[in-house]
């Protein structure tokens, strides 16, 4: 009985070690540089970590949403990678800010010309996008990550409300309302302005006090000097009269 308990405990401990020692797999994600404001433009970074220890990431394909098409998509050149922007005709023309859009970017593909993203590293792929939709709170970008051994990881599962994160979640960009963004900027600017005003006032007061103190000291020294000169003149005049 005692032996069986020890064996069971050892098995549990062994499984715990395996769970704790297993890698915490990161996934392809997308984040804005600043804020992605509805109806505006933004620069977003697709972050690609290498989850493997025996292969490099050599290709990234990102599908752009067609239900909320983006008329402007401009990738930033990256050393060691080529980029291809694919445009397609929309099944249904979309109205965007008073204009009718019949085609939009549906995919961007980055291909490594060298070693790619090696084990233990990650790579950011910046893209300027716009104009962002005003009738959506987020945009989903499904991505395919290809490794040097030809293995492909499909980051295409959409997160559902109230459910746990899927095993291979699709990169999701959260959009910010224009009013919330403007309100936050105004409050921050006002706070900075107030702080600068207080600093300027304090500096001005300090400078004024320092100036007054310096003036008083100068006048005191001048007064002493004039008094001393007067005394000396009186002594000399007394001597002259006595001599005469």
Protein Blocks (a to p, Z undefined) as FASTA:
>chain_A
ZZmmmmmmmmmmmmmmmmmmpccddddddddehiadehiacddddddddfbfkbccfbdc
ddddfklccfbdcddddehiacdddddddfbdcdeehiacfbdcfbdcdddfblojaehi
acddddddddddfkbcbdcdddddddfkopacddfbccdehiacdfbdcdddddddfklm
mmmmmmmmmmmmmmmmmmmmmmmmmmmmmmmmmmmmmmmmmmmmmmmmmmmmmmmmmmmm
mmZZ
